[in-house]
Amino acid sequence: MSRRDQIRMTPDELTVYLDEQKVINVATIGPNGRPHLAPLWYYPHGSGIATWTYGSSQKAKNLERDPRATVLIEDGDTYDKLRGISIEADVEVVTDTLMVTQMGITLTQRYAGAKPGEPVPDELAGFIAKQAAKRIGLIFTPTKIVSWDHSKLSGTY
């Protein structure tokens, strides 16, 4: 078995990893043809991930022009602990304010430690709805996933 095969995460490991992590780095293609890289909070969504961003942001403009992105999620502070996922994805840009509001609620619940579907206080729901009017939702559907978990090498390289 190749080293590449040894460190690849299983589907279950990918699911757990996506649930554990908090920040994605999203690469889009800017108007000058160069990559534009930006960190975002996210939540697992179907076979991919979802988030929101300001509709006037550079990444939003880039995705309206070319709805493809590469997403990196990684952690580990020494070689033997490096783990990560690189996702090439088609991106759906969501502009429906009610859907964007729900996406904002899902993000807020995740980062506040609430369970999906728990009641949202009216004041918070109102705040998120106001934010949603300025934002778009982004749904990343993977076309290719590459993963690595160097801890599977048990200290041998």
C-alpha positions as CSV (number, residue, x, y, z in Angstrom):
1,M,0.0,0.0,0.0
2,S,1.3,3.4,-0.9
3,R,2.0,6.1,1.7
4,R,-0.8,8.2,0.0
5,D,-3.2,5.3,0.6
6,Q,-2.1,4.9,4.2
7,I,-2.9,8.5,5.2
8,R,-6.2,8.9,3.3
9,M,-9.2,9.4,5.6
10,T,-12.1,7.0,5.4
11,P,-15.6,8.5,4.7
12,D,-16.4,8.2,8.4
13,E,-13.2,9.9,9.4
14,L,-13.9,12.7,6.9
15,T,-17.4,13.2,8.5
16,V,-15.9,13.4,12.0
17,Y,-13.1,15.7,10.8
18,L,-15.6,18.1,9.2
19,D,-17.6,18.2,12.4
20,E,-14.6,18.9,14.6
21,Q,-13.0,21.7,12.6
22,K,-14.2,25.4,12.6
23,V,-12.5,27.3,9.8
24,I,-12.2,26.7,6.0
25,N,-9.8,28.5,3.7
26,V,-11.6,29.2,0.4
27,A,-9.7,29.8,-2.8
28,T,-11.6,31.4,-5.7
29,I,-10.2,32.9,-8.9
30,G,-10.0,36.7,-8.9
31,P,-10.6,39.0,-11.8
32,N,-6.9,39.1,-12.5
33,G,-6.7,35.3,-12.8
34,R,-4.9,34.9,-9.5
35,P,-6.2,32.9,-6.6
36,H,-8.1,34.8,-3.9
37,L,-7.9,33.1,-0.5
38,A,-10.2,33.8,2.4
39,P,-11.0,32.1,5.8
40,L,-14.7,31.4,6.6
41,W,-16.7,29.7,9.3
42,Y,-18.8,26.8,7.9
43,Y,-21.0,23.9,8.7
44,P,-21.3,20.4,7.1
45,H,-24.0,20.3,4.5
46,G,-25.0,17.1,2.7
47,S,-21.8,15.7,1.1
48,G,-20.1,19.1,1.3
49,I,-20.1,22.2,3.3
50,A,-22.0,25.5,3.5
51,T,-21.4,29.1,4.7
52,W,-22.4,32.6,4.1
53,T,-20.5,35.8,3.2
54,Y,-21.2,39.4,2.3
55,G,-22.6,39.7,-1.2
56,S,-20.2,42.6,-1.9
57,S,-17.1,40.6,-0.9
58,Q,-14.4,39.7,-3.4
59,K,-15.0,36.0,-3.0
60,A,-18.7,36.5,-3.7
61,K,-17.9,38.4,-6.9
62,N,-15.4,35.8,-7.9
63,L,-18.0,33.0,-7.4
64,E,-20.7,34.8,-9.3
65,R,-18.3,34.9,-12.3
66,D,-16.9,31.4,-11.8
67,P,-18.7,29.1,-9.4
68,R,-15.8,26.9,-8.6
69,A,-13.6,26.9,-5.5
70,T,-11.0,24.9,-3.7
71,V,-11.4,24.6,0.1
72,L,-8.7,23.7,2.5
73,I,-9.3,22.5,6.1
74,E,-6.2,21.6,8.0
75,D,-4.7,21.2,11.5
76,G,-1.7,19.8,13.3
77,D,1.4,21.5,14.6
78,T,4.0,18.8,13.8
79,Y,4.5,16.6,10.8
80,D,3.3,13.5,12.6
81,K,0.0,15.2,13.5
82,L,-0.8,16.9,10.2
83,R,-4.4,16.3,9.1
84,G,-6.5,17.9,6.4
85,I,-8.9,17.9,3.5
86,S,-8.7,19.7,0.2
87,I,-12.0,19.9,-1.6
88,E,-12.5,21.0,-5.2
89,A,-16.1,22.1,-5.4
90,D,-18.8,23.5,-7.5
91,V,-20.4,26.3,-5.6
92,E,-24.1,27.2,-5.5
93,V,-24.6,30.9,-4.7
94,V,-27.8,31.3,-2.7
95,T,-29.5,34.7,-2.8
96,D,-33.0,33.9,-1.4
97,T,-33.0,35.9,1.9
98,L,-35.1,33.3,3.8
99,M,-32.6,30.5,2.8
100,V,-29.6,32.8,3.7
101,T,-31.2,33.6,7.0
102,Q,-31.6,29.8,7.8
103,M,-27.9,29.3,6.8
104,G,-26.9,32.1,9.2
105,I,-28.9,30.5,12.0
106,T,-27.3,27.2,11.3
107,L,-23.8,28.8,11.5
108,T,-24.7,30.7,14.6
109,Q,-26.0,27.6,16.3
110,R,-22.9,25.7,15.4
111,Y,-20.4,28.3,16.7
112,A,-22.5,29.0,19.8
113,G,-22.5,25.3,20.7
114,A,-26.3,24.9,20.1
115,K,-27.7,21.8,18.5
116,P,-29.2,22.2,15.0
117,G,-32.9,22.7,15.2
118,E,-32.8,24.1,18.8
119,P,-35.1,27.1,19.3
120,V,-33.5,30.4,18.3
121,P,-34.4,33.5,20.4
122,D,-36.5,36.0,18.5
123,E,-33.9,38.7,19.1
124,L,-31.2,36.6,17.6
125,A,-33.3,35.5,14.6
126,G,-34.1,39.1,13.9
127,F,-30.4,40.1,14.0
128,I,-29.5,37.2,11.6
129,A,-32.4,38.2,9.3
130,K,-31.0,41.7,9.1
131,Q,-27.5,40.4,8.3
132,A,-28.9,38.0,5.7
133,A,-30.2,40.9,3.6
134,K,-26.5,41.8,3.0
135,R,-25.2,38.3,2.5
136,I,-25.3,35.3,0.2
137,G,-25.2,31.7,1.0
138,L,-22.5,29.4,-0.4
139,I,-23.0,25.6,-0.8
140,F,-19.9,23.7,-1.8
141,T,-20.5,20.4,-3.5
142,P,-17.3,18.4,-3.8
143,T,-16.1,17.3,-7.2
144,K,-12.8,15.9,-5.7
145,I,-11.6,15.3,-2.2
146,V,-8.1,14.7,-1.1
147,S,-7.4,13.9,2.6
148,W,-4.4,13.2,4.8
149,D,-3.9,12.1,8.4
150,H,-0.2,11.6,9.2
151,S,-1.0,10.1,12.6
152,K,-1.9,6.9,10.7
153,L,1.8,6.5,9.9
154,S,2.5,5.8,13.6
155,G,5.7,7.9,13.6
156,T,7.3,6.2,10.6
157,Y,7.9,8.3,7.5
